[in-house]
Amino acid sequence: MILKFLLKSIEEKTDSNDAVDEYGKEFKKVVMSYFKRISKKIAKKYGKVTKVDLLLLLSKNNIDDESLLDETFVEEITYQINMIFEVSGHKALKQLGTKAEVSTKEVSKLALQYATDHAAGLITMIDETTRNLLRTEIANGVELGLTTDEIKYNIMNSSSFSEARADRIARTEIVNAHIQGNMQTWDKSGLVDKVEWYTGRDERTCSICNSNHKHVVKVGNAFPSGSFHPPAHPHCRCDLLPVLNS
């Protein structure tokens, strides 16, 4: 049995989109602040080196790891993920009612564990993508015969640190935390053994998500596209509905 009041609200606007609307601005602000800090550090470092040094860095595939380290970002991103998971988990628990075999305290513990683990992986992914983008920027600058000042300028204004990238990261990770808050709470409740995929079902919905729309699978099983849950891709707007044990 699908919770009908959830279905009614999700047909108007998915809960994952509500989460993006509520937390998107602050999450993006955290990412952009990080981008600004590390772009200045990197530009300062590479603005002082010669082209020979840049070529040596590229040949050794060695974009300075230390320039990307930022403890403030680790703390802020962990807090954001923890908050979104916890709020979503508590809402899911309230919707399930008093029969759920999980407490709000347990949901909070799940949130902290997920935030700590996921933030570490997310930061590693962001850093590695940033290094790859920087390698490309430096290699292009050297190939075009740009001065180190010109390369420095291009780094500061590259897609590595753009608002578009920050927005993509924020939206995707908010949906991730929201979905995980729901799924892990449903799993612990003892009341949910299946989930239904729900899309925005409009002209912006991609073929991947359309193939999953309204399909019901056991928790832990893959949907037709191969995804186990939203987000199926960056900027995914999909959501899940719980199917109560019969």
N, C-alpha and C positions, 0 to 999 in steps of 0.2 A: 504494500500500500504506500503510495507516494503522498507526502504531506501536502494536501490540496491548498492550504493557505500559502505555502511556499511557492507552489506552482502559479498561483494567481499573481503574486508579487513579481515573480521572475519573468512572467509574460510581459509585464509593463517595463521592467528594467532589471537586468540581472544583478544579483547581490554583489558579484565581483566588480561590476561597473560602479556600484554605490561605494565600494571600498576604494576604488581608484579615485573617485570624486572626493572622498573624505580625506584620504591620506596622500594623494598624489603630489600636491603642492609641496608639502613638507619633505616627503621622500626625495623628490627631485632636487629640492634645495640642498639636502644633505649630500647628494651625489655631485651636484654642481660645485659646492664648496670644496669638496675633495678634488675635483678636476682642476679647479683654480689653484689650489695649493700645490699639487704635484706638477702642474704645467709650468709654474714659475720656478720650481726647483730644477726641473729637467732643462728648461730653457737657460737657466743660469749656469748649469753645469756644462751643457753643450755649447753655450755661447763663448766659453773660454778655451775650447779645444780647437786644434787645427784639423784640416781635412784628412791629414794622415791619421790622426787619432780616430776620426770618425770611420775611416775605412778599416782601421784595425778592429774597432768595435763591431762593425758589420761582419768582418771575416771570422771573428770569434763568436758571432751570434750573441754578443754580450751587451745588452742594454741594461744599464745599471739598476739592479734590484733595489738598492737602498733608496733611490729617488722616489720609488713608488710606495715605500713603507709609510703608513700614516695611522697611528694608534687612535687618533680622534675618529677617523672614518670607521674603524673596526667597532668602536663603542657606539657610535651613532647608528650605524646600519643594523647592529645587533638589537638595539633598543627599538628601532622602527619595526623590524620583523617580529620581534617578541610581542609588541603591542598589537599589531594587526592580527596575528595568530590568536592571541589571547581573547581579544574582543570577538572575533569570529567564532572561536570555540565556545565562549560563554553564551553567545546568541544561539548557536546550534544546540547547546545543552538546554537552554530555556525553551526552545521550540519542541524538543523531544519530550519535555515534561518530567514529572516526578519518577517515572519508571526507569529512567536512565541509570545505569550502574556506574556512574562516574560523578565525581564532585567538582565544584569550581576550582578547588585547590589542586586537584589532579590535572585539570585542564591548564592551569597556570604553570605547573611543572612541565607539562608537555610543551608549552609555548617556549619556555626558557631553554629547554633541551634542543628543540628544533631551531630556534634563533641562533643559538651558539654554534651548532653544527653547520647549519645552512649558510650563515654569514661567512664562515671560514671558507667554504667552497665558492661562494659568490665572489668574495674578494680575490681569491686566486684566479677565477675566471676573468674578472674585470682586469686584473693586473696583466695576465697573459695576453689578452686581447689588446690592451694598451701597448704592450711591448711590440706586438706584431705591427700595429699601426705606426708606431714610432720608427721601427726598422724600415718600413716602406717609405715614410716621410724623409728619413735621412738618406736612404738609398736613392730616392728620386732627386733630392737636392744635390747630392754628389754627382749623379749622372748628368744633371742639367748644368753643372758647373757653377752652382750658386755659392755665394759667400757663406761663411758660418753665421753671420748676422741674418742673412736671408733664410737660412735653414732654421735658425732660432725663431724667427718670425712665423714661419710656416708651422713649426711645432706648436707655438702658442695658439694658432688659429686653425689647427687641424680638426678633423672629425673626431679625433681621439678624445677631445675635451669639449665637444659640442653640446648644446642644449638638447638637440634631437637624440643624441645617444643617452644623455641623462634621463630624458623622458621615457625612452624605450626601456631602460633598466628599471626605472621606478614603476611603470605600469606593469611590467612582466612580474616583478618580484612582489608587488602588492597582491596581484592575483594568486601567485604561488602561496604566499603566507595565508591569505584568506581561504583558499581551497584546502590547504593542509590543516588549518585550524578546524574546519568543518569535518574533514575526513577522519582525522585522528580522534576527534571527539565522538563522532558516530561509531567508530570502531570500538572505542572503549565503553560506549554506552550499553552494548549488548542488544541494542534494538534494531540495528541496521546491518544488513548483510549484502545489499545491492545498492548501486547508484545509477542514476540516469543523467546522461549528458544533455545539456541544454545550451543552445546558441542564441545569438541575437536575432538570427533568422531574417537578415535584411541583405541589401546589396553589398554590404561590406564583409559579409560572412564568407570565409574562404572554403575551398573544396574539401580541405582536411577536416574542418569543423562540421561542415554540412554532412559529411559521411558519418559523423558520430551522433548527430542530432536525434534525441529521444531514444537512443539505444540504451538498454539496461544491461549491466553486467554485474557479476559478483565483485565485491570489493577485492581489489588486488589483481583483477583480470584486465586485459587490454580491450579497448574499444576498437571498432573497425579500422581506424587509421593507424593503430599500433600504439597510440597514446594511452596511458593509464589514467590520466586526469588532466584537466586544464592547468596551466596554459599549454596549448599544443605548439605554440610558437610565440615569438615576441609580439606584443600588442594583442594577444588573444583576449577576447571579451567573454568567453564561455564560462559556464558555471555547472555545478553538479547538484542534483536533488537526491535526498536520501530515500531509499525504498525500505519501509519498515518490514521486519520479519513477519511473515504470515502466521 
